[in-house]
Amino acid sequence: RYTHDWWIGRVVAAETTIGFIPTARRLARLTEQHEEQPEKSTDKNAIVAREVEIWEYPNPYTVVPSTRPIILLGPCYQSSRLTQLMHAAVRSAIVKKFGSRVRRLTTEIGERGSSKIRIGKGERTIAKKTLADINERELRLITAMTEDLHLILLECANISTPGDVAQLNMAPILFLFRISNRQILLKLLKKTGIKGHNAIAGADYLNQLTPDQ
């Protein structure tokens, strides 16, 4: 944030430049200036209500962390021992390469947990609200950790597919590892001591993802 009227930022896309972006508050003011002016009122409550309306004007931007978090996916779901071993090796290589420039964060963020709720209707609403609170809390932590432009390497048991983070304002960099050869996959699962029905189902799903997904 530069001032109450301006942010410094850029669009999350390749080859975009950093510049000044009007805040939601400034855009609200500009919108108010172009709208038809209501009759002048000396009612103090009306004036306060109008100021609150301007302050709470919907944010037109999706604000994401300063550096895009790195998330590893595949070759199976996160619960698979094969996936855990592969990700551990890749994370170690990344930390060795980048040293103090990378930070590892184990987080509970992710929408996948909502599908595990099996309780009554009224309690389900409370549980989903709690899940949303967890996501918001973890997202604030991730955003704070990227303010000094460190790389953030996320570890999360709830994130197994791109869809698990699609609704979260993170704009992560996803690395997807796939094993398309079924025989190789079965051998690796056997070596890691896994009976692979769920692991194979996860691998099949991830192998079918298209680049735009």
N, C-alpha and C positions, 0 to 999 in steps of 0.2 A: 504494500500500500504506500503510495507516494503522498497523497492527501486524501481528504474525504471525498474529493471529486474525481481523483485519478488513481488508477493502478498502473504498475509497470508489469507487463507480461507479453505473452505471445500466443498465437494459436498453436495447439498441439498438432503439428504436422511438419513434414520435412521442408527444410529451406525457408522457414518463416523467421522473421526478425523480431526482436524485442522492441516494444514501443509503449506509448501511453494509451491506456484504455479507459474510457469514461466508466465510472462506477454506476451501480444501479441507482444510487441516490441522485447523481447528476442527471442520468437519463430520465428519472422521474420528474425532476425539475423542468427539463426541456419539454416533456410531455405535457406537464401542467400549463406551460406557457402557450402551447398551441391549442389547448382546449378552450372551449367557450368559458369565459370568466363568469362565475355565479354572482348574484347580487351581493353587494357588500353587506357584511353582517358584523355587528358588534358583539354578538354572542360569543363569550369566551370559550364555551364548550365546543362550538362549531369550529373555531379557529384551531383548538387543540386537536380535534378529530381530523381536521385536514392535514395538520402537520404529521400526525401518526400515520395517516394514509400514505403520505409521501415517503416517510421513513421506511415503511414496510412494503414498498413497491417491489414486486417480484424481481429477483435477480435474473437478468437475461443471459448470464454466463454460467458455464459449468467450470468452477474453479478446481484445479487438480494440483497435486504436489509439484514443487519446483523441479524435482527430477523424477522421472517416471520409475516407479518401483519395478523390480525384476521378479518375475514369478516363473518357476519351472513347472512344466506339465508333462505328463506321460512318462513312460510308455503305457502305463495303466493308471488306475485311480490312485489317489494319494494314500489310501489304506493298504496298498499292495507293498509287500516287502521289497520286491524288485524295484519299484519306483523309488522307495525310500533310499535304497542303496545307491541307485544311479544318481539321484539328486544330491546325496551326501558327497559323492565323488566330484560332481560338477561344482557344487558350492565351494569345496575345498580348493579346486583349481582357480575359481574366480577370486577367492580371498587371497590366494598365493600371488595371483597376477596383479591385483589392484591394491593389496595391502591395506593401509589405513584409509584409503579412499572409499572403501566399501564397508557397510554396516549390515549385519544380519539381524533380522527381527522376526521372532516367532509371534504370530498374531492369531486371533480368533475371528478375524473378519471373514465375511463370505455368506452368501445367501443360502448355501446348501443346507445349513442347519435347520432351516424352517421346515423342510420336508420331513424331519424326524420327530416333529411334535405330534403326539397322539393323545390328546386330552380333550376335555369338554369344550363346548363352543365358547363359553365366556372366558375360560382360562386360556384358550388358544389365542384370543385377541391380546391378552396380557403378555403371553409368551412371545408373540410376534413383535409386540412393541419393545419387549426387552431385547430381542435380537436386533431390532433397528437401533436401539440405544448402544448396543455393543459395537455395531458397525460404525456408528457415528463417532464413538469414543476412539476406536482403533484408527479410524481415518484421520482424526485430529492428531493422533500420535505420529502416524506416518508422515503427515504434512509437516509437523514440527521437526521431524528428523531430517527432512530434505531441505530445510531452510539454509543450511550451510553447503548445499549442493553435493553432499555425499551420495554415492550410489546406495540404494536400499535393496537388499536381497531378502524377499519375504518368504517365510516358511509358514504354510497354513494348511491344516488338515482338511479344511472345508472347501478348498479351491482345487478341483480336479479337472474342470473344463472351462473354456472361455466364458460360458454362460453364467458361471458362478460369480463373476465379477462384472458382468455387463451393466448392472444397475448401480454400480459403485463409482463415485467420482475419483477414480485413481489414474485412468489412462495408463495402465501398466504395460511394460514390455513383456510379452509372453514368449517363452522358449518351449516349444512343443517337441518332445522326443517321441518318435514312432518306430515301432518294429513291425514292418509289414509282412515279414516272412513268419508264417505261423509255426513252422518247425523250430526256428531259432527262438521264438518266444516261449514255446513249450519247454525247450531245453533250459533256458534261463530260469523259468519258473520252477522247474524241477531242482535246479542247483540251489535255489534260494529256499527250498523246502516249502513251496506254496502249492496247494491244490487249487488249480487256477480257473475255476468257473467265473468268479467275479472279476478276476484279473483279466481274463480273456475278453469278457464282455466290455470291460473298460477300454482295453486296447482296440477292440473292433470299433467302438464308438469314436475314439480319438482318431483312428486311421481314416474315418469317413469324413472328418471335418474338412471343409473347403477353405482356401486362403482367406476369404472374406468373413469367415466365421471366427 
